[in-house]
């Protein structure tokens, strides 16, 4: 959701949105909240994305760890490519709050 204006980003943040993948938004628990953005984005629905056998995500940098964690919790990613800065933070987040199945 980096392509959105600051006002819209702030509004989505107040609704708990912390991450985006394939044009879909997610909260910290990996849930895809319903937003008006769905009507303006041409992208695969989250339900269909979860059925894709191999979804590779590239997520890196420490400041993005919470967003990467949210996307992983959504259950849409099967393979993550990350860096040495984000990896230990992701492991720490998973240890602190073990993931659940969607």
N, C-alpha and C positions, 0 to 999 in steps of 0.2 A: 504494500500500500504506500510505498515511497513516492509513487507517481501522483498521489493525491495532494491537494492543497493542504496547508497547515490547519485550516479550520476543520476540514473533513477528517484529517488524521486525528486531531484532538477529540472530535466527537466519537470516532471509532474507539479511541483509547479509553474514553469514559465508559464505553460499553464493554471494555475488557479485551479488545482486540490487541494482540501482541505480535502476530505473525501473518504472513501471506505466502502461499505457494500456489502456482498455476492459477493465479487470479482469484483464489479463494482465501478468505480470512479465517483466523483461528484465535481462540482465547488461550490462556495459559494451560488449560486442561485439555486442549486439543479439540474442543468443540467448535463447530462452524456456526457462529451466530448469524441469524437472518438480518441482512441489512439491505438498504436500497441499492447498494453497489451490485448486488446479484443481477439486477435488471439491466445494468450497464456494461457487464463484462461477458465477453464471449469466451467461455472456458468450460472444461469438463466438470460436471457436478462432482462434489466430494464423494458421493455414494459410488459413482462410476470409477473415480480415481482409486478408491480402496480396492476395487476389483482388478485393477491392472496388475499383472503378475510381478513386474519389476519396475519400481519407481526409484530413480536415483536422484538424490538431492545433494547439492553443493552448498554447504553452510560453513562459514568460517568467521573468525575474529571473536574475541572474548565478549565485546558488547552485544553481539548477536546470539549469545548462548541461550538466553531465555526464549527467544523467538525460535531457535532451532529445536529446543526442548519441546515447545508447544506443537510444532509440526510433527515431531516424532510421536508425541502423545496422540495425535490425530489418527495414527494408524494408516497413513497414506504412503509412507516412505519405507522401502525395503532395504535400501543401501544409502548410507550417508558417507560423503566425502567431506572431511573437515581438516582443520589444522591443529598444530600442537598447542595453540593458545586456547581454542574452544574445547578441545577434547576433555581435558581434566575438569573444566567447569561443567560440561554436560554430564560427566560421571558423577560429580558432586550433586548436581540437581536431581539426577535419577536416584541417588542414594538417599537424599533428603526426602524425596517424594516419589516413591516407587511408581512406575507407570502402571496403568490399568488397561485392560482390553477395551476397544470400542466395539 
